[in-house]
Amino acid sequence: MVDRSYQCKDVLILAYQSFGVLFGDLSISPLYAFKSTFSGNLSNYQSEDVIFGALSLIFWTLTLLSLFKHVIILLNADDNGEGGIFALYSLLCRHAKFSLLPNHQTADEELSTYHNPRYSYRNLQSPTVKRFAERHKKAKTALLLLVLFGTCLLICVGFLTPAISIRSAIEGVKVRSSELHYGVVLIIACILLVGLFVLQHRGTYRVAFMFAPIVILWSLSIAAIGVYNILKWNPRVYKALSPYYIYTFFRDARYDGWISLGGVLLCVTGAEAMFADLGQYTAASIRLSFFCIIYPCLVLQYMGQAAFLSKNFSAVSTSFYASIPDSLFWPVLVMATLAAIVASQSVISATFSIVKQCYAIGCFPRVKVVHKSKWFRGQIYIPEINWVLLVLCLAVTVGFRDINHLGNAYGLTYMSAMFVTTWLTALIINFVWGQSLVLALLFALFFGSIEIIFLSSSFIRISKGGWVPLILSVIFMLIMFVWHYGSRKKYLYDLHNKVPMKQILTLGPSLGIVRVPGIGLIFTALVSGVPATFTRFLTNLPTFYQVAVFVCEKTVLVPYVPQKERYLIGRIGPKSFRMYRCIVRNGYKDVQKNEDDFENDLIMSIAEFIQLEAEGSGTLEGSVDGRMAVVRTSEKFGKRLEISELERNGEASSSMPPTILNSSKSHILQYLQSTYEMESPGSTLRRRVRFKLQPDMNYRDPNVKDELLELVEAKQSGVAYVLGHSHIKAKMNAPCLKRFVIHVAYLFLRKNCRAPAVVLNIPQTCLIEVGMNYYL
């Protein structure tokens, strides 16, 4: 009984918090839904039946697409609690061989988050469609393109939502100040938009507690206004909930009624957020919020607007603000603006997350992903995307003088994204849930046909604003596909030119070179073999560090990889070589940790691997993939090394000379490095730690202690990062199109994106770049 009460309390808390993130966009749709619906020739049909028909369309669209599709069905298609287009794609790739990620390993399938217990028993059957898609690469590519197109549409939503929501809220001022010039409203909207994007880098953790009360108060206010208008203007408006009025609507309006569907669909803009941001909440909490507050409040508001318009049709262009009682106008205007800002903030944060997921699977150029420890889990900031969104947002705000054109672009974008989600969900029903193909087709045909009807109306409005998101989506998708194509070709070149293990083993423990104190981390995309970058380095500089670690950071198609399962450690060659391989597995929503934390975790994982290897792999708490072992940092074996934190440079007195740690480096090199770290703003924030062996640890094999001591001494001497600096060229006999893609498009993206060292947070004093020519 106590557990159940705690469970209910958690659901209520999450339901309350979800208002500020999930429902802001959906709750402000009454600002422009009726206005956009009657923006065309439908305004010539000034009858109660037409008004009731528009209300009936809005009610059933909201009910079918938001309530039934998203809240009842789609929330069940989660990927370990995460939602969104990438969650659907991840589920499909794990339950069918649809993935195009090149470095998949069997050990990845043994992650605790890889298999969902709800779906495991349904994988026994193998439908014909599934087998066909698994065997044909073109089908996998088509699925990836569909997912990328859907994400590009959602990126467009990232700048269209702030533009239409804030501008719609501010335009209410013209209802009370009709002589106010259009330019003044535009300037106010632009100032709010610039402020919104400029403050993104500070995060929302200080003001996030206000988001939920704002949306709740806004929802209850518009519901109260709706009830007031129903009672005052037309209590018979409840009859419009009957689908019969949809028939009368199209009977009277015909073609003009069909064209108006492009405005009706604005009532469900924001519904996709309930599924996309599912990871921060639970399906039960979202359903509770939607059923109890959002859905009834929206229905009452739309009914109130329809009741008002049935008696005041001339005010259709300002129906929302015109229907507000005079005494409540300015408070409602302020709440509308605040709700629009909250909705915009949620969409912008979701756009950052979408771009991060694209980048994680190799479908977006390198960007800097910022996450601060005091921010909420999953909240990130991407500077490049933030400024691109700001420019596009200001462009459409100023460029579309008629806000109805902005609504056309917004509605077309959102409905197209919903259509993509519908077909991905149909595949989930068949391939993941194990339901029949007939049921999956029924789902796709029912909801897909509704969305196609709305899209057919929106396509008529392409010339009136709809062309903007379509062109930008195509541009974004071309960028993603070119980057994916170039990255995949580069990986295949590395795979083809990797050095065989036999060649390394014949060199002996010294590798035929001079081994100097320290640890060298060689970053590579390969999960096996030795990359050509390493041999090229030895060819030009025949010396390397006493401990060599080949590091491969890769993405597994799960949202998060537990920290205790993140590192896959192995050994290259005999123990005397002191060469290891570390595969760092991240989920598509995992955020890059600080570089110093990565170093420390890596050293601890290698030390754990050395001890576990000596105790025998048969007793490891984990899985073994060839010579690789999953090192679980559990309490069963204990920690092999002690970590003591040293004083940070940033905390030392500025009048004191740089601190010189014990190291095998010369005093001059130590002094230069310490001076550089003091002058570099980022270096002063790095943790300075010292490793040492546990004094009371017993070792069955004395060689284990020697190897651990050598690892600690190498870490104390310093860590260097070796990265490949690639020069990409197309083969001489390559087709013209391929040469254009490689020499022009892909190279342009590489030159204008973040460097790998910046993305990996590698300090310049520790970086070694090795030039490599790639002929793709």
C-alpha positions as a printed Julia matrix, in Angstrom:
776×3 Matrix{Float64}:
   0.0     0.0     0.0
   2.9     2.35    0.88
   4.69    1.56   -2.4
   1.54    2.28   -4.34
   1.1     5.66   -2.62
   4.69    6.58   -3.43
   4.13    5.49   -7.03
   1.05    7.68   -7.33
   2.94   10.59   -5.81
   5.74   10.21   -8.36
   3.24   10.14  -11.22
   1.57   13.3    -9.91
   4.91   15.1    -9.6
   5.95   14.11  -13.11
   2.53   15.08  -14.45
   2.91   18.53  -12.91
   6.43   18.99  -14.31
   5.39   17.83  -17.79
   3.19   20.89  -18.32
   6.19   23.17  -18.7
   7.94   21.01  -21.3
   5.42   18.98  -23.28
   2.28   21.04  -23.63
   3.37   24.63  -24.19
   3.22   24.4   -27.98
  -0.08   22.52  -28.04
  -1.72   24.86  -25.52
  -1.07   28.04  -27.54
  -2.6    26.7   -30.78
  -5.94   28.5   -30.07
  -4.07   31.75  -30.81
  -3.96   30.99  -34.53
  -6.03   27.87  -35.37
  -9.38   29.55  -36.18
  -7.64   32.57  -37.67
  -5.68   30.44  -40.15
  -8.71   28.24  -40.93
 -10.76   31.22  -42.12
  -7.87   33.06  -43.78
  -8.9    32.14  -47.34
 -12.16   32.1   -49.24
 -13.82   30.32  -46.34
 -14.3    33.75  -44.76
 -17.07   34.3   -47.35
 -19.19   31.57  -45.7
 -20.6    33.47  -42.75
 -23.03   30.94  -41.35
 -23.39   29.1   -38.09
 -23.17   25.71  -39.81
 -19.76   26.57  -41.28
 -18.5    27.77  -37.89
 -19.8    24.61  -36.23
 -18.27   22.52  -39.01
 -14.84   24.1   -38.46
 -15.17   23.42  -34.72
 -16.17   19.81  -35.4
 -13.09   19.37  -37.63
 -10.83   20.84  -34.95
 -12.37   18.68  -32.22
 -12.07   15.4   -34.1
  -8.6    16.22  -35.42
  -7.45   16.93  -31.87
  -9.15   13.77  -30.63
  -7.91   11.38  -33.3
  -4.35   12.61  -33.84
  -3.46   13.9   -30.38
  -5.54   11.7   -28.08
  -5.79    8.35  -29.85
  -2.63    8.31  -31.94
  -0.09    9.99  -29.66
  -1.39    9.6   -26.12
  -2.99    6.16  -26.32
  -0.9     4.35  -28.96
   2.4     6.11  -29.63
   3.45    6.48  -26.0
   3.71    2.67  -25.88
   6.42    2.66  -28.58
   9.16    3.89  -26.27
  12.81    2.92  -26.38
  13.77    2.34  -22.73
  11.49    5.21  -21.81
  12.68    7.5   -24.63
  10.5     8.72  -27.48
  10.87   10.49  -30.79
  11.75    9.55  -34.35
  15.2     8.28  -33.36
  13.7     6.07  -30.68
  11.53    4.41  -33.34
  14.52    4.02  -35.66
  16.63    2.59  -32.85
  13.96    0.0   -32.02
  13.73   -1.03  -35.67
  17.51   -1.37  -36.01
  17.79   -3.5   -32.88
  14.92   -5.83  -33.72
  15.75   -6.06  -37.42
  19.03   -5.66  -39.26
  18.3    -2.16  -40.55
  21.27   -0.37  -39.05
  23.93    1.19  -41.28
  26.34    1.83  -38.39
  29.56    0.1   -39.5
  31.2    -0.95  -36.21
  28.51   -3.11  -34.62
  29.71   -5.86  -32.27
  28.07   -8.87  -30.69
  28.94   -7.51  -27.25
  26.71   -4.49  -27.94
  23.69   -6.77  -27.92
  24.48   -7.81  -24.35
  23.97   -4.32  -22.94
  21.24   -4.21  -20.33
  19.42   -1.49  -22.32
  19.67   -3.26  -25.67
  16.73   -5.63  -25.28
  13.4    -4.6   -23.85
  11.68   -7.42  -21.93
   8.33   -6.36  -23.4
   9.52   -7.14  -26.92
  11.97  -10.03  -26.48
   9.46  -12.82  -26.95
   8.1   -11.29  -30.13
  11.27  -11.72  -32.13
  10.66  -15.38  -32.84
   8.83  -14.72  -36.09
  10.48  -13.19  -39.15
   7.94  -11.58  -41.47
   8.58  -11.58  -45.2
   8.77   -7.78  -45.32
  11.34   -7.82  -42.55
  13.53  -10.38  -44.33
  13.31   -8.39  -47.55
  14.39   -5.16  -45.86
  17.27   -6.86  -44.05
  18.69   -8.3   -47.27
  18.52   -5.15  -49.4
  20.8    -2.23  -48.59
  18.6     0.13  -50.59
  15.72   -0.58  -48.23
  17.94    0.29  -45.25
  19.08    3.47  -46.97
  15.47    4.41  -47.76
  14.54    3.93  -44.1
  17.46    6.11  -43.0
  16.47    8.82  -45.49
  12.91    8.73  -44.18
  14.19    9.18  -40.62
  16.53   11.99  -41.66
  13.73   13.76  -43.52
  11.57   13.55  -40.42
  14.35   14.99  -38.26
  14.94   17.8   -40.77
  11.26   18.71  -40.55
  11.53   18.83  -36.76
  14.59   21.09  -37.05
  12.41   23.44  -39.12
   9.84   23.29  -36.33
  12.64   24.55  -34.07
  12.61   28.0   -35.69
   9.0    28.13  -36.89
   7.48   27.56  -33.43
   9.13   30.58  -31.75
   8.3    32.74  -34.77
   4.58   31.97  -34.96
   3.92   31.6   -31.23
   5.59   34.79  -30.02
   4.36   36.83  -32.98
   0.79   35.57  -32.52
   0.92   36.46  -28.83
   2.29   39.97  -29.46
  -0.19   40.74  -32.26
  -2.94   40.77  -29.65
  -1.82   44.31  -28.82
  -3.33   45.5   -32.11
  -6.8    44.5   -30.89
  -6.69   47.25  -28.26
  -4.4    49.61  -30.18
  -5.62   49.41  -33.74
  -3.56   52.47  -34.74
  -0.36   50.71  -33.69
   1.94   50.28  -36.67
   2.76   46.77  -37.89
   6.5    47.48  -37.58
   6.23   48.1   -33.84
   4.7    44.65  -33.28
   7.43   43.13  -35.42
  10.2    44.87  -33.49
   8.79   43.69  -30.14
   8.57   40.11  -31.44
  12.15   40.24  -32.77
  13.48   41.61  -29.47
  11.84   38.75  -27.57
  13.2    36.2   -30.06
  16.75   37.55  -29.88
  16.62   37.53  -26.08
  15.29   33.98  -26.08
  18.13   32.62  -28.23
  20.89   34.74  -26.67
  20.1    33.33  -23.22
  20.12   29.69  -24.35
  23.71   29.13  -23.25
  22.75   29.84  -19.64
  20.31   26.93  -19.49
  16.87   26.95  -17.89
  17.63   25.42  -14.49
  17.07   28.76  -12.71
  13.65   29.52  -14.22
  12.36   26.06  -15.15
  10.29   25.9   -11.97
   8.07   28.65  -13.45
   7.29   26.81  -16.71
   4.68   24.38  -15.36
   2.68   27.01  -13.41
   2.64   29.29  -16.46
   1.23   26.6   -18.76
  -1.27   25.37  -16.14
  -2.5    28.9   -15.45
  -2.68   29.6   -19.17
  -4.65   26.41  -19.87
  -7.13   27.05  -17.08
  -7.52   30.67  -18.18
  -8.36   29.86  -21.78
 -10.77   27.16  -20.57
 -12.53   29.71  -18.34
 -12.71   32.18  -21.23
 -14.15   29.43  -23.4
 -16.87   28.64  -20.87
 -17.66   32.35  -20.57
 -18.08   32.69  -24.35
 -20.21   29.54  -24.57
 -22.62   30.81  -21.95
 -22.71   34.35  -23.28
 -22.85   33.87  -27.03
 -24.12   30.43  -28.05
 -24.8    27.62  -25.56
 -25.85   25.37  -28.47
 -22.25   25.11  -29.63
 -21.92   21.68  -28.0
 -23.87   20.27  -30.96
 -20.82   20.93  -33.16
 -19.01   18.0   -31.51
 -21.14   15.74  -33.69
 -19.34   14.52  -36.85
 -22.5    15.43  -38.75
 -21.31   19.04  -38.91
 -18.19   17.92  -40.76
 -20.5    16.63  -43.49
 -22.46   19.9   -43.59
 -19.18   21.85  -43.62
 -17.91   20.18  -46.79
 -21.39   20.15  -48.31
 -21.58   23.93  -48.05
 -17.95   25.0   -48.45
 -16.75   22.24  -50.83
 -13.38   23.18  -52.34
 -12.89   26.15  -50.02
 -13.57   23.88  -47.06
 -10.88   21.48  -48.22
  -8.38   24.34  -48.61
  -9.14   25.44  -45.03
  -7.85   22.12  -43.66
  -4.37   23.63  -43.81
  -5.46   25.88  -40.96
  -7.41   23.23  -39.05
  -4.31   21.08  -38.64
  -2.68   23.82  -36.56
  -4.77   22.6   -33.62
  -2.48   19.56  -33.25
   0.87   21.32  -33.66
   2.78   20.38  -30.55
   1.28   16.91  -30.19
   4.53   15.35  -31.41
   6.33   16.79  -28.37
   4.41   14.45  -26.07
   6.2    11.51  -27.66
   9.5    13.2   -28.54
  10.17   14.34  -24.95
   8.85   11.17  -23.33
  12.23   10.33  -21.77
  11.97   13.0   -19.1
   8.63   11.68  -17.86
   6.48    8.57  -17.99
   3.58    7.59  -20.2
   1.25    7.53  -17.18
   2.15   11.08  -16.12
   1.71   12.43  -19.67
  -1.66   10.73  -20.06
  -2.78   12.12  -16.7
  -1.8    15.68  -17.68
  -3.4    15.46  -21.09
  -6.65   13.83  -20.0
  -7.24   15.98  -16.93
  -6.07   19.45  -17.99
  -4.85   19.97  -21.55
  -7.5    18.16  -23.59
 -10.61   19.49  -21.78
  -9.16   23.02  -21.61
  -8.42   23.08  -25.34
 -11.85   21.71  -26.23
 -13.59   24.32  -24.07
 -11.49   27.11  -25.57
 -12.23   26.06  -29.16
 -15.92   25.74  -28.33
 -15.87   29.22  -26.81
 -14.19   30.73  -29.87
 -16.72   29.03  -32.13
 -19.6    30.34  -30.0
 -18.15   33.86  -30.19
 -17.59   33.67  -33.96
 -21.11   32.39  -34.6
 -22.35   35.81  -33.45
 -19.31   37.99  -34.32
 -17.95   36.63  -37.57
 -16.35   39.95  -38.55
 -13.78   39.42  -35.76
 -12.48   36.14  -37.22
  -8.99   37.58  -37.9
  -8.58   38.29  -34.16
 -11.01   35.72  -32.81
  -8.99   34.73  -29.74
  -8.2    38.17  -28.36
 -11.56   39.63  -29.47
 -13.39   36.98  -27.43
 -11.59   37.91  -24.18
 -13.57   40.05  -21.7
 -12.21   43.61  -21.5
 -11.19   43.35  -17.86
  -9.04   40.26  -18.55
  -7.44   41.33  -21.82
  -4.05   42.56  -20.6
  -3.46   39.77  -18.05
  -4.32   37.2   -20.74
  -1.98   38.95  -23.21
   0.87   38.7   -20.72
   0.11   35.03  -20.01
  -0.07   34.31  -23.75
   3.37   35.85  -24.25
   4.84   33.87  -21.34
   3.24   30.63  -22.59
   4.64   31.32  -26.08
   8.13   31.8   -24.61
   7.83   28.55  -22.63
   6.64   26.69  -25.73
   9.5    28.14  -27.79
  12.08   27.21  -25.17
  10.91   23.6   -25.1
  11.04   23.3   -28.89
  14.51   24.85  -29.1
  15.86   22.43  -26.48
  14.25   19.54  -28.39
  15.96   20.73  -31.59
  19.35   20.63  -29.88
  18.61   17.06  -28.8
  17.6    16.03  -32.33
  20.8    17.43  -33.84
  22.83   15.67  -31.13
  21.2    12.36  -32.04
  21.91   12.88  -35.75
  25.53   13.64  -34.93
  25.77   10.56  -32.72
  24.93    8.18  -35.58
  27.26    9.95  -38.01
  24.63   11.9   -39.93
  25.53   15.45  -38.94
  28.79   17.45  -39.06
  30.77   17.78  -35.85
  29.28   20.31  -33.45
  30.12   21.36  -29.92
  27.66   19.88  -27.44
  27.6    21.73  -24.13
  26.18   20.19  -20.97
  26.82   21.59  -17.51
  26.58   19.52  -14.36
  23.96   21.84  -12.81
  21.66   21.49  -15.83
  18.88   18.94  -16.01
  19.63   15.51  -17.42
  19.44   15.55  -21.19
  19.53   19.36  -21.45
  22.23   20.43  -23.88
  23.24   23.52  -25.81
  24.77   23.6   -29.3
  26.1    27.09  -30.17
  26.18   26.63  -33.94
  22.61   25.38  -34.13
  21.41   28.09  -31.76
  22.61   30.9   -34.03
  21.36   29.18  -37.18
  17.91   28.87  -35.6
  17.99   32.53  -34.54
  18.82   33.72  -38.07
  16.13   31.54  -39.64
  13.6    32.54  -36.99
  14.17   36.25  -37.56
  14.11   35.71  -41.33
  10.67   34.08  -41.36
   9.32   36.5   -38.75
  10.3    39.54  -40.79
   9.91   37.92  -44.2
   6.31   36.75  -43.76
   4.35   39.96  -43.33
   1.16   37.89  -43.33
   1.17   35.63  -40.29
  -1.15   33.24  -42.12
   1.76   32.4   -44.46
   3.82   31.56  -41.4
   0.97   29.31  -40.25
   0.95   27.57  -43.64
   4.66   26.78  -43.33
   4.25   25.66  -39.73
   1.26   23.39  -40.38
   2.83   21.74  -43.42
   6.04   21.04  -41.5
   4.32   19.54  -38.5
   1.88   17.38  -40.43
   4.69   16.05  -42.64
   6.65   15.05  -39.52
   3.56   13.34  -38.1
   3.15   11.42  -41.37
   6.74   10.12  -41.09
   6.07    9.06  -37.49
   2.93    7.21  -38.57
   4.77    4.96  -41.02
   7.64    4.32  -38.61
   5.1     3.33  -35.96
   3.47    0.95  -38.43
   6.85   -0.78  -38.84
   7.2    -0.91  -35.05
   3.8    -2.63  -34.76
   4.87   -5.34  -37.19
   8.61   -5.79  -36.57
   8.97   -4.93  -32.87
   5.6    -5.62  -31.3
   5.22   -8.72  -33.44
   1.68   -7.9   -34.52
   0.3    -8.94  -37.89
   1.06   -7.01  -41.05
  -2.66   -6.39  -41.48
  -2.87   -4.56  -38.14
   0.18   -2.46  -39.0
  -1.33   -1.53  -42.37
  -4.66   -0.67  -40.75
  -2.88    1.72  -38.39
  -0.92    3.29  -41.24
  -3.92    3.58  -43.55
  -6.28    4.99  -40.91
  -4.04    7.7   -39.49
  -2.01    8.09  -42.67
  -5.13    8.78  -44.75
  -6.2    11.5   -42.31
  -2.78   13.1   -42.48
  -2.65   12.83  -46.27
  -5.94   14.71  -46.51
  -4.49   17.52  -44.42
  -1.22   17.44  -46.37
  -3.06   17.65  -49.68
  -4.65   20.86  -48.46
  -1.32   22.19  -47.18
   0.41   21.52  -50.48
  -2.01   23.91  -52.15
  -0.55   26.58  -49.87
   3.08   25.88  -50.81
   3.28   29.14  -52.74
   1.99   30.99  -49.66
   4.77   30.09  -47.25
   4.85   26.3   -47.43
   7.89   26.28  -49.71
  10.24   27.56  -46.98
  10.32   24.48  -44.69
  10.34   22.11  -47.67
  13.41   23.73  -49.23
  15.21   23.99  -45.9
  14.37   20.38  -45.04
  15.85   19.23  -48.34
  18.99   21.29  -47.68
  19.35   19.88  -44.16
  18.82   16.34  -45.44
  21.45   16.79  -48.17
  23.92   17.99  -45.52
  23.17   14.96  -43.35
  23.36   12.45  -46.17
  26.6    13.9   -47.62
  28.22   13.79  -44.19
  27.01   10.23  -43.6
  28.23    9.15  -47.04
  31.67   10.71  -46.6
  32.1     9.4   -43.05
  31.12    5.89  -44.06
  33.51    5.89  -47.03
  36.28    7.14  -44.75
  35.57    4.33  -42.27
  35.65    1.72  -45.02
  39.01    3.09  -46.17
  40.36    2.76  -42.61
  38.97   -0.76  -42.41
  40.6    -1.76  -45.69
  44.0    -0.27  -44.76
  44.28   -1.41  -41.16
  47.49   -3.17  -40.15
  47.28   -6.97  -39.63
  48.01   -8.19  -36.12
  50.69  -10.55  -37.4
  52.75   -7.61  -38.58
  52.58   -6.01  -35.14
  53.44   -9.23  -33.29
  56.61   -9.76  -35.32
  58.04   -6.44  -34.04
  58.46   -7.62  -30.45
  57.55   -5.79  -27.22
  59.44   -2.64  -28.2
  57.68   -2.53  -31.61
  61.1    -1.81  -33.12
  61.01    1.74  -31.73
  61.95    3.65  -28.61
  59.3     3.49  -25.87
  59.17    6.63  -23.71
  57.29    7.17  -20.41
  53.65    8.13  -20.69
  50.36    6.95  -22.13
  49.43    7.41  -25.77
  45.73    7.33  -26.67
  45.29    6.57  -30.37
  41.76    7.48  -31.43
  40.28    5.41  -34.23
  36.89    4.38  -35.6
  37.98    0.74  -35.84
  36.88   -1.8   -33.24
  39.53   -4.33  -34.31
  43.0    -4.24  -35.85
  45.58   -1.46  -35.73
  44.77    1.73  -37.66
  47.1     2.98  -40.37
  47.42    6.22  -38.41
  49.56    4.43  -35.83
  52.0     2.92  -38.32
  52.28    6.24  -40.16
  53.18    7.92  -36.88
  55.9     5.34  -36.21
  57.23    5.71  -39.74
  57.78    9.44  -39.33
  58.75    9.4   -35.64
  60.06    5.99  -34.53
  59.14    6.4   -30.88
  56.0     5.99  -28.82
  54.78    5.89  -25.26
  55.35    2.92  -22.98
  51.57    2.33  -22.75
  49.53    2.49  -25.95
  45.74    2.49  -25.85
  43.65    2.34  -29.03
  40.44    4.19  -28.23
  37.28    3.81  -30.28
  34.3     5.98  -29.35
  31.19    4.64  -30.99
  27.43    4.95  -30.73
  25.19    2.02  -29.92
  21.56    2.36  -30.95
  20.25    2.64  -27.42
  19.36    5.94  -25.75
  21.8     5.54  -22.85
  24.59    3.12  -21.98
  24.97    2.53  -18.22
  28.29    3.81  -16.92
  29.27    0.38  -15.59
  28.86   -1.14  -19.08
  30.39    1.7   -21.09
  33.98    0.46  -21.4
  34.96   -2.58  -23.42
  38.61   -3.29  -22.68
  40.99   -5.68  -24.4
  44.66   -6.36  -25.0
  46.59   -6.19  -28.25
  49.39   -8.7   -28.42
  51.2   -10.25  -25.42
  51.27   -8.53  -22.03
  54.81   -7.32  -22.55
  53.63   -5.1   -25.42
  51.61   -2.92  -23.01
  49.06   -2.24  -25.75
  45.35   -2.12  -24.98
  42.14   -1.45  -26.82
  39.31    0.53  -25.25
  35.91    0.77  -26.92
  33.81    3.51  -25.35
  30.15    2.85  -26.06
  27.7     5.71  -25.92
  23.96    5.88  -26.5
  22.5     8.3   -29.01
  21.39   10.57  -26.15
  24.51   10.27  -23.99
  26.42   13.51  -23.46
  30.2    13.66  -23.73
  31.89   13.74  -20.31
  34.75   16.05  -19.41
  38.14   15.03  -20.79
  39.73   14.64  -17.37
  36.9    12.36  -16.2
  37.37   10.27  -19.33
  41.07    9.87  -18.61
  40.47    8.77  -15.05
  37.68    6.36  -15.99
  39.87    4.89  -18.72
  42.8     4.29  -16.36
  40.54    2.71  -13.76
  38.93    0.47  -16.38
  42.29   -0.74  -17.7
  43.46   -1.45  -14.16
  40.27   -3.39  -13.49
  40.75   -5.33  -16.72
  44.33   -6.26  -15.83
  43.27   -7.71  -12.48
  40.19   -9.46  -13.86
  42.24  -10.96  -16.65
  44.62  -12.45  -14.1
  41.72  -13.91  -12.12
  40.41  -15.6   -15.25
  37.87  -14.46  -17.81
  35.61  -17.33  -16.92
  34.7   -15.6   -13.67
  34.26  -12.12  -15.09
  31.04  -10.36  -14.3
  30.4    -9.44  -17.92
  30.66  -10.73  -21.42
  33.67  -11.5   -23.57
  33.91  -10.55  -27.24
  36.99  -12.3   -28.57
  39.9   -10.72  -26.65
  37.62   -7.91  -25.42
  35.9    -7.9   -22.05
  33.19   -5.69  -20.65
  34.66   -4.2   -17.5
  31.87   -3.64  -15.03
  33.02   -1.33  -12.26
  31.09   -3.22   -9.62
  31.83   -3.58   -5.92
  32.41   -7.32   -6.32
  36.1    -6.91   -7.11
  36.7    -3.51   -5.53
  38.85   -0.68   -6.84
  42.41   -1.52   -7.83
  43.72    2.06   -7.64
  43.31    4.92   -5.23
  42.66    8.41   -6.56
  43.78   11.49   -4.66
  42.77   14.88   -6.01
  45.44   17.55   -6.22
  44.96   21.29   -5.95
  43.7    22.89   -9.14
  45.81   25.46  -10.88
  42.85   27.8   -10.79
  42.85   27.73   -6.98
  46.53   28.51   -6.6
  47.71   32.0    -5.89
  48.57   34.02   -8.95
  51.81   35.19   -7.33
  53.09   31.64   -6.89
  55.11   29.91   -9.64
  53.46   27.08  -11.57
  53.24   23.82   -9.65
  55.58   21.16  -11.06
  54.44   17.6   -10.44
  56.74   14.62  -10.2
  57.14   13.3   -13.71
  59.68   11.81  -16.08
  59.46   14.95  -18.21
  62.28   17.45  -18.07
  61.83   20.41  -15.73
  61.73   22.77  -18.71
  58.85   20.86  -20.34
  57.0    20.66  -17.03
  57.4    24.4   -16.49
  56.21   25.23  -20.02
  53.15   22.97  -19.69
  52.25   24.38  -16.27
  52.61   27.93  -17.57
  50.4    27.16  -20.56
  47.73   25.61  -18.33
  47.71   28.66  -16.08
  47.3    31.0   -19.06
  44.65   28.84  -20.74
  41.16   29.53  -19.28
  39.88   26.0   -19.89
  42.9    24.21  -18.48
  42.57   25.74  -15.02
  39.25   23.95  -14.54
  40.69   20.47  -15.11
  40.88   18.05  -12.24
  44.41   17.15  -11.19
  44.51   13.66   -9.7
  47.17   11.18   -8.67
  46.81    7.39   -8.87
  48.44    4.87   -6.58
  47.98    1.18   -5.82
  45.81   -0.02   -2.98
  48.31   -0.79   -0.16
  46.35   -3.76    1.21
  45.62   -5.41   -2.16
  46.79   -9.01   -2.55
  47.94  -10.17   -6.0
  48.06  -13.81   -7.03
  50.39  -12.98   -9.89
  53.28  -10.56   -9.14
  53.32   -9.54  -12.81
  49.91   -7.94  -12.29
  51.32   -5.58   -9.67
  54.21   -4.68  -11.97
  51.83   -3.94  -14.83
  49.61   -1.8   -12.62
  52.63    0.1   -11.31
  53.78    0.74  -14.85
  50.29    1.99  -15.74
  50.29    4.4   -12.78
  53.78    5.68  -13.6
  52.81    6.17  -17.23
  49.74    8.17  -16.19
  51.89   10.31  -13.91
  54.25   11.02  -16.8
  51.4    12.35  -18.91
  48.75   11.4   -21.43
  48.95   12.27  -25.12
  46.1    12.08  -27.61
  46.92   10.92  -31.13
  44.34   11.83  -33.77
  44.36   11.45  -37.51
  44.37   14.67  -39.53
  42.81   13.41  -42.72
  43.04   14.85  -46.23
  40.15   13.53  -48.29
  40.36   13.0   -52.03
  38.24   11.09  -54.5
  39.81    8.36  -56.6
  40.99    9.36  -60.04
  38.51    7.03  -61.75
  35.57    8.1   -59.58
  32.36    9.28  -61.34
  31.8    13.02  -61.66
  28.95   13.04  -59.13
  31.08   11.25  -56.52
  33.98   13.63  -57.14
  31.64   16.59  -56.65
  30.24   15.14  -53.42
  33.7    14.41  -51.99
  35.7    17.39  -53.29
  33.06   20.07  -52.9
  30.21   19.14  -50.55
  31.95   16.88  -48.03
  35.16   18.93  -47.87
  33.11   22.12  -47.39
  31.34   20.55  -44.42
  34.63   19.3   -42.94
  36.25   22.74  -43.19
  33.3    24.49  -41.58
  32.58   22.15  -38.66
  34.28   21.64  -35.32
  37.64   19.91  -35.22
  37.7    16.43  -33.62
  39.91   17.7   -30.8
  37.33   20.35  -29.89
  34.48   17.85  -29.88
  36.48   15.45  -27.69
  37.57   18.28  -25.33
  41.25   17.5   -25.84
  43.7    20.16  -24.54
  46.11   21.45  -27.16
  49.17   20.63  -25.03
  48.29   16.93  -25.16
  47.31   16.71  -28.84
  49.31   14.99  -31.59
  47.83   14.99  -35.09
  49.0    12.56  -37.77
  48.39   13.51  -41.4
  46.69   10.87  -43.55
  45.6    10.9   -47.18
  42.29    9.21  -47.93
  41.34    8.2   -51.46
  37.63    7.43  -51.36
